[in-house]
Amino acid sequence: MKLTVFSDEHFMEQALKEARKAFEAGEVPVGAVVVCRERIIARAHNLTERLNDVTAHAEMQAITAAADFLGGKYLADCTLYVTLEPCIMCAGALQWAQVGKVVYGADDEKRGFSRYASAGVFHPKTRLVKGIRAEEAAGLMTEFFRKKRKGSL
């Protein structure tokens, strides 16, 4: 029996798939997955336009789905993979959920948590990894906003 070990790049690809779904739906293309024991337990992408809800970020949707799956509000044994640096709202929610690890792709220089706070905004036990598949995630965002400015979305 062969044991498969998945990498951060593998799970970030799954988050990128969610971001592409958001793009196709006219949402800002941010995708997220929550992984527990190398198994994806939640998938999400931005739904702010569809739900007319400014809090319907990919991370918030993923946290809710993962907590529902696990039957509890704490995600200490989980990793959140998200294509864009979480905003301060999402970073706070991840702190409350006590997520074990956060992995993100592209930096968000305008609205990312690091513009307002240090990595200390997360739970003290949360590990933070950034820059995984960053070019792909940033490219998707650039293409989305370019098309939006042209009115082709």
ABEGO torsion letter per residue (X at the ends): XBBBBBBAAAAAAAAAAAAAAAAAAGBBBBBBBBBBGGBBABBBBBAAAAAGBAAABAAAAAAAAAAAAAGBABAAABBBBBABBBBAAAAAAAAAAGBABBBBBBBBAAABAAAABBAAABBAABBBBBGBGAAAAAAAAAAAAAAAAAGAX
